């Protein structure tokens, strides 16, 4: 069931960042023609109601007050990052009651974090996590490639560029940290089991987001009137859609079969994961149709204003997988493959018009790889679905593969999810 909008009193005013021209886009002849044509042919309106759209626009100015208070008063307060991180690690494993003299802001954060909302359906959360597990490293490849398209927007690219994590030589390290997050939160029972590694990773990422948001919002390069709040509620929602609806549909092009019932489970899994990350939308799309509408709201509102910041992020991603100096033999061969296949996926899941604006690696003749793999993946998917016992074996193989891939890329390093780092400029 789709959740209704929050009460009107939750928003002081209706507003929309100037670089998110949704209301102007609605009046464009091309948008009007396409919208009317789709409605006539299918009966489906691919854009939300005005009330829902206003909620999405307003939430471009919304953050995470509970976690923001914790970061301001505790993480960047008297205790400082090191001591706070120690307390956070202990509380995540042993519970908040295992600590003495807990600051009120930290108590409030854990009260919210440890409360499981009434709307959570554990069986759907687990089903969604299982789909991520069976996708294995394909989730990583697709998610990395699809994100490049939104790096054209300064509202997304500027915080990432200022933080420096996904740019230049840091791109692979930061992407691998994100892969660790995806692995941790999709382990069996990870999001619902108290003290689990998945829940711990989710809260650390939440704190990291808030810390980056605070620093970027105060930076002279950030324009709130133009872009809203850095890492806003609406853009966090779009990240959740990018982990449910879009891969569920797009991976059919590679042979992966995700049926509508499973996509609905992914949406619910992502909704609860979003709750742990601090997502509190006025309107949260809980159906496939409403997820499409939320996504299309952004598609027609793009400004393509990220400039050199977006260029650096987009071009850094495939190059991050290129063979590294000093590597030989099987390791170098693996790096060559990772570089080429991620270049191919970047070409597949970026718009051709967007891709032409940037210096991206050539994909021929390597585009043949997904074509050759398509029947093999299709056969694997059919076997998993229809042969008794095959699904469990397949999941174990995919989980082992994603962990081995991650370890090989990290070369002994561990993900930090550090919220204390300074902006790079």
C-alpha positions in Angstrom: 0.0 0.0 0.0 1.3 3.4 -0.9 2.0 5.7 2.0 0.1 9.0 2.1 1.9 12.3 2.2 2.9 13.7 5.5 0.6 16.3 7.0 0.8 19.8 5.4 2.2 21.2 8.7 5.5 19.4 8.3 6.7 21.9 5.6 6.9 25.6 6.3 6.9 26.5 2.6 6.9 25.0 -0.8 10.2 25.5 -2.5 12.4 24.0 -5.2 16.1 24.6 -5.9 16.6 26.7 -9.0 18.8 24.0 -10.6 16.0 21.4 -10.3 13.5 23.0 -12.7 10.7 20.5 -12.4 7.8 22.9 -12.7 9.4 24.6 -15.7 10.0 21.2 -17.3 6.3 20.3 -17.0 5.5 23.1 -19.4 8.0 22.0 -22.1 6.2 20.9 -25.2 8.3 17.7 -25.5 7.5 16.6 -21.9 3.8 17.4 -22.4 3.6 15.5 -25.7 5.4 12.4 -24.3 3.3 12.4 -21.1 0.1 12.6 -23.0 1.1 10.0 -25.5 2.1 7.5 -22.8 -1.2 8.2 -20.9 -3.2 7.6 -24.1 -1.4 4.4 -25.0 -1.0 2.8 -21.6 -3.2 4.7 -19.1 -0.1 5.3 -17.0 1.1 8.7 -15.9 4.9 8.5 -15.5 5.0 11.7 -13.4 3.7 12.1 -9.8 0.8 14.2 -8.7 1.6 17.8 -8.0 1.3 17.2 -4.3 3.9 14.3 -4.5 6.2 16.4 -6.7 6.0 19.3 -4.2 7.0 16.9 -1.4 10.0 15.7 -3.4 11.1 19.3 -4.2 10.7 20.3 -0.6 12.8 17.3 0.5 15.7 18.6 -1.5 16.1 21.0 1.4 15.7 18.3 4.1 18.4 16.5 6.0 18.7 14.1 9.0 18.1 16.2 12.2 18.7 13.4 14.7 22.1 12.4 13.2 23.0 16.0 12.5 22.6 16.8 16.2 24.8 13.8 17.1 27.5 14.9 14.6 27.5 18.5 15.8 27.3 17.9 19.5 29.3 14.7 19.9 31.4 13.7 16.8 32.6 17.3 16.2 32.0 18.3 19.8 33.9 17.9 23.0 34.4 14.2 22.7 35.9 14.4 19.2 36.0 11.9 16.3 38.3 9.3 17.9 36.5 8.9 21.2 33.1 9.1 19.5 34.1 6.4 17.0 35.2 4.1 19.9 31.9 4.6 21.7 30.0 4.1 18.4 31.7 0.8 17.7 31.0 -0.5 21.2 27.4 0.6 21.2 26.8 -1.0 17.8 28.1 -4.4 19.1 27.0 -4.4 22.7 24.2 -1.9 22.8 24.0 1.7 24.0 23.4 0.5 27.6 27.0 -0.9 27.6 28.3 2.7 27.7 28.6 5.1 30.6 27.9 8.8 30.4 26.3 8.7 27.0 25.5 12.1 25.5 21.9 12.9 25.0 22.4 13.3 21.2 23.8 9.8 21.0 20.9 8.3 23.0 18.5 10.0 20.7 20.3 8.6 17.6 20.2 5.1 19.0 16.7 5.3 20.2 15.7 6.1 16.6 18.1 3.7 15.0 17.1 0.7 17.1 13.3 1.2 16.8 11.9 -1.0 14.0 9.0 0.8 12.4 5.6 -0.9 12.4 5.6 -0.9 8.6 8.6 -3.2 8.3 7.9 -6.6 6.8 10.9 -8.8 7.7 10.2 -11.4 5.1 10.3 -8.7 2.3 13.5 -7.2 3.8 15.1 -10.7 3.7 13.8 -11.4 0.2 15.3 -8.1 -1.1 18.6 -8.8 0.5 18.7 -12.3 -1.1 18.2 -10.7 -4.5 21.2 -8.5 -3.9 23.2 -11.6 -2.9 22.3 -13.5 -6.0 23.3 -10.6 -8.2 26.8 -10.9 -6.8 29.4 -8.4 -8.3 26.9 -7.5 -11.0 25.2 -5.2 -8.5 28.6 -3.4 -8.1 29.1 -3.1 -11.8 25.7 -1.9 -12.6 25.5 0.6 -9.6 28.8 2.1 -10.5 27.9 2.5 -14.1 24.4 3.9 -13.6 25.6 6.5 -11.2 27.7 8.2 -13.8 24.6 9.5 -15.5 23.6 11.6 -12.4 27.1 13.0 -12.0 26.1 15.6 -14.7 24.2 17.3 -11.8 26.1 19.7 -9.6 23.8 18.9 -6.7 25.3 15.4 -6.7 28.8 16.0 -8.1 29.8 19.0 -6.0 29.7 17.2 -2.6 31.5 14.2 -4.0 34.1 16.4 -5.7 34.7 18.4 -2.5 34.9 15.3 -0.4 37.3 13.8 -3.0 36.3 10.2 -2.4 35.1 9.3 -5.9 37.5 11.6 -7.8 40.9 10.9 -9.3 43.2 8.3 -7.6 40.7 7.9 -4.7 37.9 6.7 -6.9 38.5 2.9 -6.6 39.1 3.0 -2.8 35.9 4.9 -2.2 33.9 2.7 -4.6 35.2 -0.4 -2.8 34.0 1.0 0.5 30.6 1.4 -1.0 30.8 -2.3 -2.2 31.6 -3.2 1.4 28.4 -1.4 2.5 26.4 -3.3 -0.1 27.8 -6.6 1.0 27.3 -6.0 4.7 23.7 -4.8 4.5 22.7 -7.8 2.3 24.0 -10.6 4.4 21.3 -12.9 5.8 19.5 -11.1 8.6 21.9 -8.2 8.4 19.4 -5.3 8.6 17.2 -6.8 11.4 19.6 -8.6 13.7 20.8 -6.3 16.6 24.6 -6.0 16.7 25.0 -7.2 13.1 27.8 -5.9 10.9 25.2 -4.7 8.4 23.5 -2.4 10.8 26.8 -1.1 12.1 27.9 -0.3 8.6 24.6 1.4 7.9 24.9 3.7 10.9 28.5 4.6 10.1 27.6 5.5 6.6 24.7 7.6 8.0 27.1 9.5 10.2 29.6 9.9 7.3 26.8 11.4 5.1 25.8 13.9 7.8 29.4 14.9 8.4 30.0 15.5 4.7 26.7 17.3 4.4 27.6 19.7 7.2 31.0 20.6 5.8 29.8 21.0 2.2 26.8 23.1 3.2 29.2 25.6 4.8 31.6 25.6 1.9 31.7 28.8 -0.4 31.2 26.6 -3.5 27.8 25.4 -2.3 24.7 27.3 -3.2 21.6 26.2 -1.2 19.2 28.2 -3.2 20.5 26.6 -6.4 20.9 23.0 -5.2 19.1 22.6 -1.9 20.8 20.7 0.9 23.9 18.5 0.1 23.0 14.8 0.2 19.4 15.7 0.6 16.5 13.4 1.4 15.4 13.4 -2.2 18.8 12.4 -3.6 19.1 9.7 -0.9 15.7 8.4 -2.1 17.0 8.3 -5.7 20.0 6.3 -4.5 17.5 3.7 -3.0 15.6 3.6 -6.3 18.9 3.0 -8.0 19.4 -0.1 -5.9 15.9 -1.6 -6.5 13.8 -0.5 -9.4 16.5 0.4 -11.9 18.7 -2.7 -11.6 15.6 -4.9 -11.3 14.5 -3.7 -14.8 17.9 -2.9 -16.5 19.6 -6.2 -15.7 17.2 -8.0 -17.9 19.4 -6.7 -20.7 22.2 -8.8 -19.4 20.1 -12.0 -18.8 19.2 -11.5 -15.1 15.5 -12.2 -14.4 13.9 -10.1 -11.7 10.2 -10.4 -11.7 7.8 -7.6 -10.5 7.1 -9.4 -7.1 10.9 -9.4 -6.5 11.3 -5.7 -7.4 8.6 -4.9 -4.9 10.6 -6.8 -2.3 13.7 -4.8 -3.3 11.8 -1.6 -2.9 10.8 -2.6 0.7 14.3 -3.8 1.5 15.6 -0.4 0.3 13.0 1.5 2.3 14.1 -0.1 5.5 17.8 0.3 4.6 17.0 3.9 3.9 15.3 4.2 7.3 18.6 3.0 8.9 20.5 5.6 6.8 18.2 8.4 8.0 15.8 8.7 5.1 12.6 10.3 6.3 10.6 11.4 3.2 7.3 13.3 3.2 6.3 11.0 0.4 8.0 7.7 -0.1 7.2 5.7 -3.3 6.5 2.1 -2.3 5.3 0.7 -5.6 7.0 0.1 -8.9 4.7 2.7 -10.5 5.5 5.4 -7.9 9.2 4.6 -8.0 9.1 5.2 -11.7 7.3 8.5 -11.1 9.9 9.7 -8.5 12.7 8.7 -10.9 11.1 10.6 -13.8 10.7 13.7 -11.7 14.5 13.9 -11.6 15.0 12.8 -15.2 13.1 15.8 -16.5 14.6 18.2 -14.0 18.2 17.8 -14.9 20.4 20.9 -15.3 23.6 19.3 -16.6 25.5 21.9 -14.6 28.3 19.9 -12.9 31.0 21.1 -15.3 34.6 20.0 -14.4 33.5 18.4 -11.2 31.2 16.0 -13.0 33.7 15.4 -15.7 36.3 14.4 -13.1 33.9 12.0 -11.4 32.6 10.4 -14.6 36.0 9.9 -16.2 37.7 8.7 -13.0 35.3 5.8 -12.5 36.3 3.4 -15.4 40.0 4.5 -15.1 39.9 3.4 -11.5 39.9 -0.2 -12.6 42.8 0.2 -15.1 45.9 -2.1 -14.4 48.1 -0.6 -11.7 51.9 -0.2 -12.0 53.9 -3.1 -10.8 51.2 -5.7 -11.2 52.0 -8.7 -13.3 50.5 -12.1 -14.2 47.0 -13.2 -13.1 46.5 -10.0 -11.1 47.2 -7.8 -14.0 45.0 -9.9 -16.3 42.2 -9.6 -13.7 42.7 -5.8 -13.7 42.5 -5.7 -17.5 39.2 -7.6 -17.4 37.7 -5.4 -14.6 38.7 -2.2 -16.5 37.3 -3.4 -19.8 34.0 -4.8 -18.4 33.3 -1.7 -16.3 34.0 0.4 -19.4 31.5 -1.7 -21.3 28.8 -1.4 -18.5 29.5 2.4 -18.3 28.7 2.6 -22.1 25.6 0.4 -21.7 24.0 2.3 -18.8 24.9 5.9 -19.6 22.9 7.8 -22.1 24.7 8.0 -25.4 24.3 11.8 -25.5 25.9 12.1 -22.0 28.7 9.7 -22.8 29.8 11.6 -25.9 30.5 14.7 -23.8 33.3 12.9 -21.8 36.6 11.1 -22.5 35.6 7.5 -21.9 37.4 4.2 -22.7 36.7 2.5 -26.0 34.4 -0.5 -25.6 35.1 -2.4 -28.9 35.7 -5.3 -29.2 34.9 -5.9 -25.5 31.2 -5.2 -26.0 31.1 -8.8 -27.1 31.5 -10.0 -23.5 28.0 -9.3 -22.3 26.6 -10.6 -25.6 28.4 -13.9 -25.2 27.5 -14.1 -21.5 23.8 -13.4 -22.1 22.7 -17.0 -22.9 24.9 -18.3 -20.1 23.4 -16.0 -17.5 19.9 -16.7 -18.8 20.5 -20.5 -18.5 21.8 -19.9 -14.9 18.7 -17.8 -14.0 16.3 -20.5 -15.4 18.2 -23.2 -13.5 18.1 -21.2 -10.3 14.4 -20.6 -10.7 13.2 -24.0 -11.7 15.7 -26.6 -10.5 15.1 -27.6 -6.8 18.1 -26.7 -4.7 19.9 -24.8 -7.4 19.0 -21.4 -5.9 20.8 -22.1 -2.6 23.9 -23.3 -4.4 23.8 -20.3 -6.8 23.6 -17.9 -3.9 26.6 -19.4 -2.1 28.7 -19.2 -5.2 27.7 -15.6 -5.9 28.4 -14.6 -2.3 31.8 -16.2 -2.3 32.6 -14.6 -5.6 31.7 -11.0 -4.5 33.7 -11.4 -1.3 36.7 -12.8 -3.2 36.5 -10.0 -5.7 36.3 -7.4 -3.0 39.3 -8.8 -1.1 41.4 -9.0 -4.3 40.6 -5.3 -5.1 41.3 -4.1 -1.5 44.6 -5.9 -1.3 44.5 -6.2 2.5 42.9 -2.8 3.3 39.7 -2.4 5.3 36.8 -0.1 4.7 36.9 2.8 7.1 33.7 4.9 6.5 35.5 7.8 8.1 33.4 10.8 8.8 36.3 13.0 10.2 38.2 13.7 7.0 38.5 17.3 5.7 37.3 18.5 2.3 40.0 18.4 -0.3 39.6 22.2 -1.1 
